Amino acid sequence: MIVLGSYRSRLDIIADILSVVKGNGSAKKTQIMYGANLSYAVLTRYLTEILNACLLKFDSDKRHYVLTEKGKKFLQHYREYSRRNEHLTRQLETVNAKRKILEELCSV
């Protein structure tokens, strides 16, 4: 899911964080930071938002973050969104290529 060298939207970053936690069963802040390829400051900002949205919960005994049911639901919807978004992006690229051909055919 993580693509280096490209722009990640807010939703992409949230999904990356949740995926790291899901993949490990639970995760500490450092594991999430490296797994999601985020700086400490950026991760801290997103974790605040994610915890407030109840997508993750913090287990203070184990000092780990754990995915909630709401977080699991987010990931399910995100995967469908991402799949459809990629499909639409490919379609748009095809349409733009056709438009470019038409523009070239119209030029002198």
RAJOUR-V338557 format. One record per backbone hydrogen bond with DSSP energy under -0.5 kcal/mol. NH is the residue of the N-H (numbers start at 1). CO is the residue of the C=O. E is the energy in kcal/mol with one decimal. If there is no record, write none. Layout:
BEGIN
nh->(NH,NH)
co->(CO,CO)
e->(E,E)
END
This chain:
BEGIN
nh->(3,4,6,13,14,15,16,17,18,19,20,21,22,23,24,25,25,26,27,32,33,34,35,36,37,38,43,44,45,46,47,48,49,50,51,52,53,54,55,56,57,59,59,60,63,64,65,66,68,72,73,74,75,76,77,78,79,80,81,82,83,84,85,86,87,88,89,90,91,92,93,94,95,96,97,98,99,100,101,102,103,104,105,106,107)
co->(1,2,3,9,10,11,12,13,14,15,16,17,18,19,20,21,22,24,65,28,29,30,31,32,34,33,39,40,41,42,43,44,45,46,47,48,49,51,50,50,66,57,64,58,59,59,27,57,55,68,69,70,71,72,73,74,75,76,77,78,79,80,81,82,83,84,85,86,87,88,89,90,91,92,93,94,95,96,97,98,99,100,101,102,103)
e->(-0.5,-0.6,-1.0,-2.3,-2.4,-2.6,-2.4,-2.4,-2.6,-2.5,-2.0,-1.9,-2.8,-2.9,-1.3,-0.9,-0.7,-0.6,-2.0,-2.2,-2.7,-2.4,-2.7,-2.7,-0.5,-2.5,-2.7,-2.6,-1.9,-2.3,-3.2,-1.8,-1.6,-3.0,-2.9,-2.3,-1.6,-1.3,-2.3,-0.8,-2.6,-0.6,-3.3,-1.0,-1.9,-1.3,-3.3,-3.0,-2.0,-2.2,-2.4,-2.3,-2.2,-2.0,-2.4,-2.9,-2.4,-1.6,-2.6,-3.3,-2.4,-2.4,-2.8,-2.4,-1.9,-2.6,-2.3,-2.2,-2.2,-2.6,-2.2,-1.9,-2.4,-2.7,-2.0,-2.1,-2.4,-2.2,-1.9,-2.3,-2.8,-2.4,-2.2,-1.4,-0.9)
END
